């Protein structure tokens, strides 16, 4: 078997984390994630996560946890925006219907 040269950097992953990743044990699920208090808080947290990962100061395991949290936050923001969009459409529709039924 070929040994890696000194320029090759292989991250060390704990045996426990590796087995958990393979079997899905201990991995957080969306239902276990705590939702942010507001849309704005979700955006702030997402920006923090992106900044930390981009700086490269976070280890592999922590990066994966942060990545998973980031995905949760993205889905949360999308659902909040979808609800807001439907409310706006409903308000606009009601406004249009109100104009049609107004007597002149």
C-alpha positions in Angstrom: 0.0 0.0 0.0 1.3 3.4 -0.9 2.0 5.8 1.9 0.9 9.4 1.5 3.7 11.9 1.1 4.1 14.7 3.7 2.3 17.3 1.5 -0.9 15.2 1.6 -3.1 16.3 4.5 -5.6 13.7 5.6 -8.1 15.0 8.2 -8.5 12.8 11.3 -12.0 11.7 11.9 -12.9 10.0 15.1 -14.0 6.3 14.9 -17.3 7.2 16.7 -18.1 10.0 14.3 -17.3 7.7 11.3 -19.6 5.0 12.6 -22.4 7.4 13.4 -22.1 8.9 9.9 -22.3 5.5 8.3 -25.2 4.2 10.3 -26.9 7.6 10.8 -26.7 7.4 14.6 -26.6 10.6 16.4 -26.9 12.7 13.3 -29.3 15.6 13.8 -32.6 15.5 12.1 -34.8 18.4 11.0 -37.3 17.7 13.8 -34.5 17.9 16.4 -33.3 21.3 15.1 -34.6 24.3 17.0 -36.1 26.8 14.7 -35.0 30.4 15.0 -37.3 33.0 16.6 -37.6 35.1 13.5 -36.7 35.2 9.8 -34.1 37.8 10.5 -32.5 35.7 13.2 -32.3 32.8 10.8 -30.6 35.0 8.3 -28.1 36.3 10.9 -27.3 32.7 12.0 -26.9 31.5 8.4 -24.5 34.4 7.7 -22.5 33.5 10.8 -22.3 29.8 9.7 -21.2 30.7 6.2 -18.5 33.1 7.5 -17.1 30.5 9.9 -17.0 27.8 7.3 -15.5 30.1 4.6 -12.7 31.2 7.0 -11.6 27.6 7.3 -11.0 27.7 11.0 -13.6 25.0 11.7 -12.8 21.3 11.7 -14.4 18.8 9.4 -16.9 17.4 11.9 -18.0 20.9 13.1 -18.2 22.0 9.4 -20.6 19.2 8.7 -22.7 20.1 11.7 -22.8 23.7 10.7 -23.6 22.8 7.1 -26.5 20.7 8.3 -27.8 23.6 10.4 -27.4 25.9 7.5 -29.5 23.7 5.3 -32.1 23.6 8.1 -32.1 27.4 8.2 -32.4 27.7 4.4 -35.4 25.4 4.4 -36.9 27.4 7.3 -36.4 30.7 5.5 -37.9 29.3 2.3 -41.0 28.1 4.1 -41.4 31.5 5.8 -41.1 33.3 2.5 -43.6 30.9 0.9 -46.2 31.6 3.6 -45.6 35.4 3.2 -45.9 35.2 -0.6 -49.2 33.3 -0.2 -50.5 36.0 2.2 -49.5 38.7 -0.2 -51.3 36.9 -3.1 -54.4 36.5 -1.0 -54.4 40.1 0.0 -53.9 41.2 -3.6 -56.7 38.9 -4.7 -59.1 40.2 -2.1 -58.2 43.8 -3.0 -58.9 43.1 -6.7 -62.2 41.4 -5.9 -63.2 44.4 -3.7 -62.6 46.7 -6.6 -64.8 44.7 -8.8 -67.7 44.7 -6.4 -67.5 48.4 -5.5 -70.5 50.4 -6.7 -69.6 53.4 -8.8 
